[in-house]
Amino acid sequence: MTTKTKDAAATLPLNQIVPGDCVEVMNSLPAGSIDLIFADPPYNLQLKGDLHRPDNSKVDAVDDAWDQFASFAIYDQFTQAWLAAARRLLKPNGAIWVIGSYHNIFRVGAALQDQGYWILNDVVWRKSNPMPNFRGKRFTNAHETLIWASRDQTSKYTFNYEALKALNEGIQMRSDWVLPICNGGERLKDDNGDKAHPTQKPESLLHRVLLGTTNPGDVVLDPFFGTGTTGAVAKMLGREFIGIERDETYRKHAEKRLSRVRKFDREALQVSTSKRSEPRVPFGQLVERGMLRPGEMLRSMNGRHAAKVRADGTLISDDVRGSIHQVGAALEGAPSCNGWTYWCFKRDGQQVPIDLLRQQIRSELD
């Protein structure tokens, strides 16, 4: 971390809920200081009149003043203002998530591109228990859309591919997520037993977002903090958070909620990582350090082939010579070969994969 980055972090209101207008507050924070932004802005639902169930009971819909805009033009101005403030805050390798419905997400997506963000994925959150369509005049609205975008096209954004794959029982994580809406004990209630916030997001959704696209210690900003789902999950996962919320009632619910959240221990915060992210170890380093000797024979794991180690870290087998990968591929007649998992050496009568020697060197670098 550079001195400039340390100074910026020192001036951030980490793990706090800042009251006020999101654009004004974001503009007051140091530029280039945030790793990830998760934004759940007003959807501009444009509801006309009350909605009732078949038993004539009224649906507790989103009719709050903060979700009402006089026109699309005014909503677009609002969107452009907060996205500009957000982009200024992101580090060069930072990224943003924005969630919305069909009412607003397409306008938000266009604004993201207009301002220079680079869209990485759109993710469909398919609700396993959506609210039915009571009027029967449209399809049941069973999903919301999230847009994941980096600060710009060249950003080296965080993506914990292996961790998400592990979360999905070893299967590559897709862009359609089936998760339930926030209900039951997770849904915050006020003193009257009503919803504390009409659009509270489930923690499972934020868990997937933060696990996959941040690392422990990263700073996550939520400019529409509400009752604090982003902060609660960030705290559990060992991330720093900043919440911005202008509504005092929402802030009080969020503060109470956050006071009950326990941060996971350090070991539990570790996630599966890709081998590509581990330090590169040249095969020749094993020879330099005497872990393997020039002239020592390596054998393929399938037992069909053998090759001799040379002093410069290459192998030779009959008339084939080259790297551990090139020789393995040539002997197998394959377009490519991972030499680290293909070759083994003999110690105490046992065949040992050469990758164990690489892991030994990597452990010394931790």
N, C-alpha and C positions, 0 to 999 in steps of 0.2 A: 504494500500500500504506500503510495507516494505521500509526501508531506502535504501536498495540495488536497489529496483525497482525505487524509486524516483531518485536516482543518475543516473540510466540508462536513464530514461525519460528526465532528464535535459540535457544529452549530445546528444540527438537525434535531427536531423534537422526537427522538426515538422512543418508541413504545408509549406514545401519547396520542390522545385525541385532541386535535386542534379545532376550536370553534371558529366558524366563519364561512364566508363564501369560498368555494373550492378554487376558483381562478385567482382570487386575491391572495389566498394562503399559498398556493403553489408558486405564484410569482414572487413571494417573499422568501422562498427557500433557495439555497445555493444551487446553481446550475450544475448539471452532470453529477448528481449525488445519489441517484436512485437506481437500483438494479432492476426492479420490476414494478409495474403499475397494474393493479387490477381495478377496473372501473365498471360499476353497475349504475350507469346514469339513468335519469328519468326516461321512461319509454315513450312518453307522449301518446298515451293510449287513446286519447280523443273519445272517451266514453260519452254516450248520449243517453241520459236517463238511467234509472235504476235497473238492476238485473235481478230477476227472481227465479227461484227454483220451482219445480212442478208443484210443490206443496205451498207455494206462494211466500215462502220465507225469503228474505232479502239476502243476496250474496254480498259478502264483505269485499267489495271490489276496490281497486286503486282509484280513489277519487280525490286524493290529497292535492293541495294547491301546487306542491313542488313538481307534480307531474303534468301540469296544465300549461300549454303554450298557445298563444293567440293564433299562430300560423306556422307553417312549415319553415318559412323564411326566418322567423324568430328562433325556432328550434335549431336551425342550421347555424345561425350566428352563435348561439350558446355552445353548440357542439364544436365549432371551429375554435372558439375561445379556450375551452378547457383542454382540447387536444393540443393546441399550441403551447399552453402552459405546461402540459404533461411532457411533451417532447423536449422542452428546454431542460427539464429536470433529469431526464434519463441519461445514464452514462453512455458512452459510445457503443458499448455492447449490451445496452439495456433493451428491454422489451415491454410490451403492453398487452394486456388482455382486456377486451371490452365485451360485455354480454348485453344482449338485447332481444327483442321479439320482432316479428314482421313489421310492427309499427315504426321502428326506428333503425334497425340494424343495417339496412341497405344505405341509408343516408349517412350513418356513421362510417360504414366501410368506404364510401366514396371520399368522405372528409379525411380519413386516415391516409388514403393514397395521395390526395391532393397536397397533404402537408409533408409528404416525404417518407412516411412510415413504409415499411416493406412487409406485406402480408405473408405470413408463413403458413398458416392453416386457418380454415374455419372449422369449428367443432360444433356438432349438433348435440345438445343435451336433450336426450329423449327421456321424458318424464315417465317413469313406470306407473305413476298414479296421478295422472292429470285431472284437472277439474273437467267434468263433462260439459258439453255444449248444450245448455238447457233449452235454447230456442229451436234447435234442430234446423238451422238455416245455413250452417257452415260446418266444415270438418271440426272435430274436436282439436283444439289447439294444444298439441301434446309435446311441443318442443320449444326450446329457445336456442339461439345461435351465439356462439362465442367466436370472436376474431382474435387471433394471436398474431402479433406483428412485432418485428424488430424496429429499433429506432431508425435504421436506414438499411439499404441493401447490403452494405459491407459489414454490418454488425456481426460479431462472433457471439451470438446469443447462447444462453444455457439451455441444453436439452438433455435431460437424464434418461436417455433411451432405455438403458438396461433396467433402471429402477421402475419405469412404467411397465416394461415387459414383465418384470418380476411381480409387480402389483396385479397383473392380468394373467397370473398362473403360467408364465412362460410364453405367452402368445403376444406378438407385436400389438401394441396399443393402437386402436383405430380411432378415427375422428368422429365416431358416433358413440356417445357415452350414455348408457342406460342407468339412470340414477333416480331415486325417488325425490319428490319435492320435500321441502322442509315441513315436517309435521310432528305430532306426538310430543314427547318430552323435549325435543330439540327446539320446538317452536316457542319463542319467548312470548309471554303474556303480560298484559298490564294488570293493574289492581282489580279491574272489572272482569278479568278473564278473557279479554279480547286480544287479538294479535297486537304485539308491541310494534310491529312493522309489517306492512302489507306485502312486501317483496323480499322477506328474509330468505337468503340462499342457504342450501344445505351445506354442512361442513364437508361432506364427501366430495362435493364439486371443487371446493377450494383446496382440499387435500390433494386432489389429482393435479390441479394447476400448479400449486407451489412445490409439490414433490418433483414434478416433471421439469419445471422451468426456473427453479432457483436452487441455491445451495445454502447450507447453514451459515448464518451470519449475514446473508444478503439483506438489503433494505427494501421492504415492500411498501408501496404507498397505495392507499385506497382513498380517492378523492370524494367518494360518496359512501362514507363509512357505515351509515345506518346504525344497526345494532351490533356491528362488530364481528361478523363472521370471518372476514379476512384477517383481522387482528387475532382472533381466537386461534385460528389454524396456524397462523404465522408463529405465534407464541409457542404452541405445542411442538412445532417442527424446528424450533431454534432459529427462526428468522426474526430480524428486527422489523417493526412495522411503524407506520405513521398513518393515522386516520384523520380525515377532515370531515367534519359534520356540523352543519349550521343549526340543526334542530336539537334543542336542549333535552327534550324528552328521550330522543334516540340516544344521545350521548350518555345519559344516566343509565339506560338499560345496558349499553355497551360496556360502560365502566364496571358495572356490577358483574356482568358476564365475564369480563377479562380477569377480574379479581379471583375468579374460581378456577381459572385455567392453569393446569400444571404443565410446565415445560418438560418434554421428554429428556431422559438422560442422554449423555453424549453418545454412548454406544448405540442406543436405539435410533439416533438420528442418521447413522451411516446408511447409505443406500448402495445398491448394486451399481457398478460403473463399467463402462466399456473398456476393453483392453486397449483401444486406441488412445484412451486418455491417460494410460500409464506411461511412465518414462521409457523412452526407446533405449534398448540395450543391443548394440551390435554383437553378432556372434563372435567377431574377432576379440571382443573384450574377455570372453571366456578363455580364449587361448592365451591372451596377454597375462591374465591372472593365474594361469596354471591350472585352472579348473579342468581343462582338456589340454592334452599335449599334442604337438605336431607328430604325425604318424599314427595317432590313436585312431582306431576303427570305430565308425558309427554304423549302426544297423537300422534299417527301416522298421517301424513298429509292426508291419505285417511280416517281417522276417525274410522278404524276398530279395532285398538289395543291401549292399554295404558300400561305404565310402571312407576314404582316409582324410583326416584333418591335416591341412597344410598350415604353415607358419603364419600366413597372411590372413587366416580366417576363412579361406575358401575350402572346398572339398574336391576330391578327385576320385572318380570311379571309372576304371577302364579308360575310355577316351573322352569321358564327360567331366568337365571341370567347371566350377562356378560357385555361387553362393549356396547356402543350405537349401534355399528355395528353388533355385535354378536346377541344381542337380537332382533334387527330389522330383521335380516336374518332368525332367528329361527321362529319368529312369521309369517313371510311371506312364510316360506318354501322355501326360496331362497338360492342359494349358497353364496351370498354375499349381502351386503347392505351398502350404504353410510348413516350412522346414522345422519350426519349433515344435510342432506336434507330430511331425513325420519321423524325426530321427531320435534314436536313443543310444546310450553308451552303457558299458558293462561295469558294475561295481559290486564286489563281493558276490559274484556269480549271478547278480540280478540285472535285468535290463531297466535302465532308468531314463525317462524322457529328458532331453536336453533342456526343455522348458523349465524344469525344476531349478537348474542353475541360473537361468534368467530371473526367475522369481526370487532367488536368493539375493541377487544383486539389487533388484528393485526394492526389496525389504530394507536394504542398507540405506536407500535414498529417502525413505519415509521420515 
